């Protein structure tokens, strides 16, 4: 979208599918909120393998192993042509900021309500749960810059 400026991003979102988790990155611009697929085959395989072998503990280990990879990929996505990214993958979604009704974010989850739909993801970056880290507060700050009082930050 011409004249669109990236405000920031929230990396390492996860929704758990039937076999492997679905990773998403949220890019926030002054016009749209984009949910993009940053997953590589290797990061999905690591998550699925660890979760299968070790259950919830395995998911946590997989999130620690893949978090830096997903974060770097998200940074690159935020600098790319966003229109091309939306077109490149049918799983990528763009939501006009005006259609966002509410965003609830906690250290574990994010729920986006837009156009009557509810999109729910887990925050898989383990640093978001660490109260000594500034990752969670940076996520909230990015969202508040674009959506103001529509953002509910839950501790």
N, C-alpha and C positions, 0 to 999 in steps of 0.2 A: 504494500500500500504506500503510495507516494506521500512523502512528508511524515512518515511514521517514525517515532523515536522509541527505542527500547529503554524502559525504565529499569528493568532488572529481571531476575528469574528465581524460580524455586526449583531446585534440582531433586532428583531421586524420589519421585512419587511412584507408588506401587499400588496396583490393584491385582489381586491374586486370581489368576485364571484357573482353568481346569488342570492343566499340567504345569505350566510355568507362569511366573509372575509377569505382569505387563508393566514395563517401566515407562514413565512419562516425565517430561520436563515441561514446566510451565514458564513460558516467556511472557512477560507483561510489557505492553507498549502503551503509549498514550492513547491508542485507538482500539486495540484488541488484546485479548487474552488468548494465547495459543498453547494448546496441549500437543506436544510433539513427542514422537517416539525416538529416544536417544539410544535405545538398546542395541547392543551388539549380540551376535549369537553367543559369544563367549560369556558375556555377563549373564544372559538368561540361563545358559547351561550351568554356570557356577551356582546361581540361585536355586535352580531346580535340583541339582545334585546334592547340595548341602541340605536343602529342605527335606529331600527324600531320605537322606542318610541320617540326619540328626534332628529332624522336626523343627520346632521353633528356634532352638539354639542354632541350628544350621542356617536358618534364614538370617539371623543376626550376624553370623560369621560371614555369610555371603554379602550382606549389605556393607560390612566393613571392607571387604576385599574389593568390591566394585564401586564404592562411593566416589573415589577419586577419578576413576575412568568416566563415570556418568557426569560428574561435575565438569570435567574438562570438555566433554562432548557438548554439554549444555551451553558452556561459554562460547564454543564455536558456533552452535546453532543460533545463539543470540546475535552473532555478527554476520550471519548469512542472509541471503535474500529470503525473507519470511514468506513471501507469496510462493516462491519456488518450493519451499519446504512443505507448505500446506498441500500443494499439488503433488508432491513426490510420494506421499504415502496416504492411502485412504483412511488410515487410523489417526492421522493428524487432524486436529480440530481448531478452528478459529471462532471466537465468540466476541462480538462487538462489546466494548466496555459498557455501552448504554443498556445492553441486555443482561448484565450481571446484576442480580437482585441482592445477593448476600454471599459473603465468604466467611466461613468459620474455620479457624486454624488453631490447632493445639500442637503440642510437641510431638504428637503421634499421628495426627490426621489432618486432612484438609477437605472441606466440603464446599463445593461451588454450586450455588443455585442460580441458574440463568435460563431465561425463557421457559420457565415452568419445569425445567429438568434439574435433577440433583446428581452431581458428579462427586463421587467420594473416593479418596485415595489415602493411602498410608504415607507418612513421611518416613522414608527409609534411610535417610542420612542419619547415622547414629549420633552425629554431633548435634542434631536438632533437639535430642532428648537431654543432652548434657547442659545443665544450667550454668556451667562455667564457660560454655562456648557462646559465641555471639551469632551462630548460624540461625537459630530460631528467630531472634530479634531482627536479623537482616531480612528474613522472609517476610515478617510482619511489616517491616518498614517499606519494602517494595510494594506490597499489596496496598498499604495505606496511602502511598503516594498516588496510586491510580484510582483507588476506590473509596478512600476516605472512611466515612462512617458506615459504609456497607461491610467493613471488615470487623469481625468479632474475634479478637485474640483471646483464647482460653488457656489458662495455665493449667 
